[in-house]
Amino acid sequence: MGVYTDKVVPRVINVACGVGGETGRLRERVCRDLTGEVVEIGFGSGHNIPYYPPAVTGVDAVEPSDVGWGLAARRLEGARVPVRRSGLDGQTLPFPDASHDTALSTWTLCTIPDADAALRELRRVLKPGGTLHFIEHGLAPDAGVRRWQYRLEPLQKRLFGGCHLTRPIADLLRTAGFSIGALDVFYEKGAPKALGAVSLGAAVSSP
Ligand SMILES: C[S@@+](CC[C@H](N)C(=O)[O-])C[C@H]1O[C@@H](n2cnc3c(N)ncnc32)[C@H](O)[C@@H]1O
């Protein structure tokens, strides 16, 4: 990876994925039902830390970027539960089977090169009945927006560390063996539609 991807992109993401207004409200929504031992893939700079609810006992953060992890320092100091950087790659999680109660992924499935592998790993490490809580941007519900997404995706990937615009989030979850218990698909307020077509919900690992 080059200097731009290693040093600049995590700082841009830290600002772009901040917690201002609408983003903060969405983080609160997606985190509110987390319980017990949590695995969070694509932890970034820890913007979800203030939203972990009291039912969470600990968080295993999986994040490849040292810069992202460094930018989380102040939020980590204020964390109410132990947050450990336990892994570097969501595609190969260093945890035993059935070791976690819930999982969290926020704006991350767009960037992980093999999203299917990451979802299958989450299924493996979740206890039976364990739930993945997610908010992800992806393929828009409207054809007009989708056309723009396909046009812009090559540039988006180059500028933002491999971020895809057209991943079909619900389909990816189902293909990996999750059943989706709750799903809200909408355009995030204040974001361009091509970037802001989000899927927010919870999915349970099917037997
Ligand atoms: C758009 S950012 C989102 C960060 C954070 N989840 C948030 O909500 O602010 C995507 C994150 O995925 C991370 N990432 C990229 N490849 C990954 C991989 N293979 N496994 C886990 N995380 C990865 C990036 O380093 C980055 O922190």
The ligand as an SDF file (V2000), in Angstrom:
LIG
                    3D

 27 29  0  0  0  0  0  0  0  0999 V2000
  -15.1410    3.4340    5.7620 C   0  0  0  0  0  0  0  0  0  0  0  0
  -14.1670    2.8400    7.0490 S   0  0  0  0  0  0  0  0  0  0  0  0
  -15.3280    2.6360    8.3730 C   0  0  0  0  0  0  0  0  0  0  0  0
  -14.6910    2.6990    9.7190 C   0  0  0  0  0  0  0  0  0  0  0  0
  -15.6370    2.4760   10.9170 C   0  0  0  0  0  0  0  0  0  0  0  0
  -16.3090    1.2000   10.8630 N   0  0  0  0  0  0  0  0  0  0  0  0
  -16.6260    3.5890   11.0800 C   0  0  0  0  0  0  0  0  0  0  0  0
  -17.8300    3.3170   11.1040 O   0  0  0  0  0  0  0  0  0  0  0  0
  -16.1910    4.7500   11.2320 O   0  0  0  0  0  0  0  0  0  0  0  0
  -13.7810    1.1460    6.5770 C   0  0  0  0  0  0  0  0  0  0  0  0
  -12.8120    0.4940    7.5400 C   0  0  0  0  0  0  0  0  0  0  0  0
  -12.5860   -0.8720    7.1140 O   0  0  0  0  0  0  0  0  0  0  0  0
  -11.2230   -1.1550    7.3660 C   0  0  0  0  0  0  0  0  0  0  0  0
  -10.8130   -2.3370    6.6050 N   0  0  0  0  0  0  0  0  0  0  0  0
  -10.2960   -2.3940    5.3450 C   0  0  0  0  0  0  0  0  0  0  0  0
   -9.9880   -3.6690    5.0080 N   0  0  0  0  0  0  0  0  0  0  0  0
  -10.3170   -4.4300    6.0860 C   0  0  0  0  0  0  0  0  0  0  0  0
  -10.2220   -5.8170    6.3660 C   0  0  0  0  0  0  0  0  0  0  0  0
   -9.7440   -6.6900    5.4590 N   0  0  0  0  0  0  0  0  0  0  0  0
  -10.6300   -6.2530    7.5750 N   0  0  0  0  0  0  0  0  0  0  0  0
  -11.1340   -5.3950    8.4800 C   0  0  0  0  0  0  0  0  0  0  0  0
  -11.2510   -4.0700    8.2900 N   0  0  0  0  0  0  0  0  0  0  0  0
  -10.8520   -3.5850    7.1000 C   0  0  0  0  0  0  0  0  0  0  0  0
  -10.5090    0.1250    6.9650 C   0  0  0  0  0  0  0  0  0  0  0  0
   -9.1990    0.2010    7.4610 O   0  0  0  0  0  0  0  0  0  0  0  0
  -11.4390    1.1680    7.5780 C   0  0  0  0  0  0  0  0  0  0  0  0
  -11.1020    1.4400    8.9020 O   0  0  0  0  0  0  0  0  0  0  0  0
  1  2  1  0
  2  3  1  0
  2 10  1  0
  3  4  1  0
  4  5  1  0
  5  6  1  0
  5  7  1  0
  7  8  2  0
  7  9  1  0
 10 11  1  0
 11 12  1  0
 11 26  1  0
 12 13  1  0
 13 14  1  0
 13 24  1  0
 14 15  1  0
 14 23  1  0
 15 16  2  0
 16 17  1  0
 17 18  1  0
 17 23  2  0
 18 19  1  0
 18 20  2  0
 20 21  1  0
 21 22  2  0
 22 23  1  0
 24 25  1  0
 24 26  1  0
 26 27  1  0
M  CHG  2   2   1   9  -1
M  END
$$$$
